[in-house]
Amino acid sequence: MSSTSILDRLEGFESRFEEVSTLITDPSVIADQARYVRLTREYHDLGAILAMKRRYQAALDAIDESKEILATEQDEEMRLLARQELDDAQKEIPDIEESIKLLLIPADPDDAKNAVVEIRGGTGGDEAALFAGDLFKMYQKFADTKGWQLAVSSVSEGAAGGYKEIVFTLTGSGVYGVMKYESGVHRVQRVPATETQGRVHTSAATVAVLPEAQEFEVEIHEGEIKWDTFRSGGAGGQNVNKVESGVRLRYNWKNPNTGQTEEILIECTETRDQPKNKERALARLRTFIYDREHQKYLDDIASRRRTMVSTGDRSAKIRTYNYPQGRVTDHRINYTMYNLPAFVNGDIQECIDKLTVAENAEKLKAAEL
């Protein structure tokens, strides 16, 4: 794409930026939280595009000025400086153009959100539950390196350790945009601790990563929620079994995609404080409904892009962890890493980076940029 066509595509961004700048200071817009959040996100995105446009224009101007000096200037020292500036600007142009192309692709508005992660042991019995526990520890350590906060909202422990199911929320900057690539079936090949003859077994666990919904994004009739309380089980001292701090909500929700009414059941035993557990159960309800209502939209996006990186298909096998060979393979991009101990210890950023690059390449191709 030529510099002229890139600059043509950026026409009008300046005026829209000024318009949005005015709108986000308007009291009526601030009062409409859904619109305000949408506009502040657009303001941020437009600011990034215009900053890159200024950098691009500066590089183009530097090229023109350097060429003019080389064509007219006789002083050898000036010519040397101009030649160096020309080389630097010409090297910079391709990187800036690539950045602009990526910025011009409509961003997924969910990327900036917190994430709700659900891990469930799949095929493999006790070993699947143990593997689900290993995946939880992996994400826990990864979250620590990113400075994210992790809060567990629901746990069902396995008989031999690990988890039949664990649900937790990750809070931080741009969490969903990073974690969304982890949705799918994770397969492990290793000798289980219970195996007496040293045979390698294959087990699996499913991971679902959902964008956390904000209150104003989902309409819930709280008066129609049926609440139950119960005594939490597990470790935590005498208080756990004597106080009804666990909460269970039931909510009848009409699925707009099918027209059918479904009962949603959510339990939360995260804290010993019943009001806090109610608050977190409501947050999970909002996220569940938001995810279901937007799934058709996500499926349409995925089918149009024909991307293998993040299809939204949570039954797709995305990754294999092979312990005997010490390797991890991501099947979406045919990428194999021979650093399994570090990977399961939370060092997963390199794989996520490669998935991001692969998806961006497909987006650019689809947008014909």
C-alpha positions, 0 to 999 in steps of 0.5 A: 500500500502506498503512502498516499493511500495510507494517508487517504485512509486516515482522512477524517480521523482528526475531526472525529477525534475532536468530536469525541473529545467534546462528547466525553465531557458532556454531562448527558453522555457521562450519565449514559455509562454504556455510551460513555465507556464506548466513546472513551474507548474510541477516544483512546483508539483514535489517539493511538492512530493519530499519534502514529499518523504524526510519526508517519508524516514526520518520517515522510517529511524527513525523506523529502527534506533529505532528498532535497538536500542531497540534490542541492547541497554541495557541503559533504558533511551536510550530505552525509547527515542527510544520507543518514537521516534518509536511511533512518527514515526509510528503515522506519517507514515499513514498521510504521505502516504495519502499525497503522494497518493493525490500528485500522483493524477494528479492535475487539471491544472485549479485549480491554475487559477483565476475564472469567476463566473456567477450567474443567477436568475432561476425559481421564478421571482423576488424572484429568482433575490433576491436570486441571489443577496444573493449568490453574497453577500455570495461569496463577503464575502467569497472572503474577508476572502480569500484575493481575489480580486473581479471585476464585469464585467456585471450586470443586476438588478432585478426589485425588487432588486438582479440580473437577472444576474451578472458576476464577476472575482475572482483573487487570489491564487488557486481560481478556485480549491476552487470555482469550487464546486459552479457550479450548481443550488442553490435552496432556500426555504423561505417566499419572502418579497412580500408574504402577507400570509406567504407561503414558496416559492421555487426559484432557481439560477444557478452558473457557475464557469469557469477557467479564460483563459490566452492569450496564451491558446486561439487563437482569431483573434482580427481583426474579432471582431465587437465592439460597444459602448453604454452609461452605465445605472444605478447609477454612476453620470452624466458621466454614461449616457453621455459617451459611456464607455460601450462596446459590442463585437461580435465574430464568433467562430467555435466550434471545438467539433461540427464544427459549427460557433457560434456568441458570444456576450459579454457586459462590463460596469464595469468601466467608462474607455472604453479601460479597458472595452474592455480589460475585455470583451476580457478576458471574451471572452477568458474564454468563448472559453476556457471553451467551447473548454475544456468542452468535456475534462472535461466531459470525466474526470468526466465520468471516475471518476463517481464523484458526487462532480464536474461533470461539469453538470451546470443543476444539483441541488447541494444545498438547502438553507432552511430558515424556518429550518435554514439549508443548504443541499449539495445534492452531499455529503448528508451533512446538516449544521444548520448554514444557517445565517453564511453560507450565510454570507460567512462561506462556507469553511467547506462545500468546505473542505468536498466536496474536501475530498469526491472528493479526496476519489473518485480520490484515488479509481479510481487511485487504490492508 
